[in-house]
Amino acid sequence: MNEECKPVYVRLREVIAASILDGEYREGDMLPSVRAFAARQGANPLTVAKAYQSFQDEGLIIVKRGVGMFVADGATRRLRSMERAYFLEQVWPRITCQMRRLGISLSDLSLDEKA
């Protein structure tokens, strides 16, 4: 899906997921408040709340009333598994189709510098 076609809460969810997967927020860490995250992202707090709620619904974050929201135990592993499945089922097939169309092989994707 094109980046600008995605709903804002989905894009915010991707930012949060990347932050967890990249280790910016580790399991047990407190996430920024809805207002703080909204201000940092230039988003509406209600939209941020919707993104956070989706993580809460999936058990990836927990809310401690009066304290804040925290990355749940096991969230990184579960999130990585979910993101990996999405990549393999939704993203990779489109990439391989484009590679075939352009005549690009896996060996062309070597990370080594070519002389």
Secondary structure as GFF3:
##gff-version 3
##sequence-region A 1 115
A	DSSP	three_ten_helix	3	5	.	.	.	ID=ss1
A	DSSP	alpha_helix	8	21	.	.	.	ID=ss2
A	DSSP	alpha_helix	34	41	.	.	.	ID=ss3
A	DSSP	alpha_helix	45	57	.	.	.	ID=ss4
A	DSSP	beta_strand	61	64	.	.	.	ID=ss5
A	DSSP	beta_strand	68	71	.	.	.	ID=ss6
A	DSSP	alpha_helix	75	86	.	.	.	ID=ss7
A	DSSP	pi_helix	87	91	.	.	.	ID=ss8
A	DSSP	alpha_helix	92	102	.	.	.	ID=ss9
A	DSSP	three_ten_helix	106	109	.	.	.	ID=ss10
###
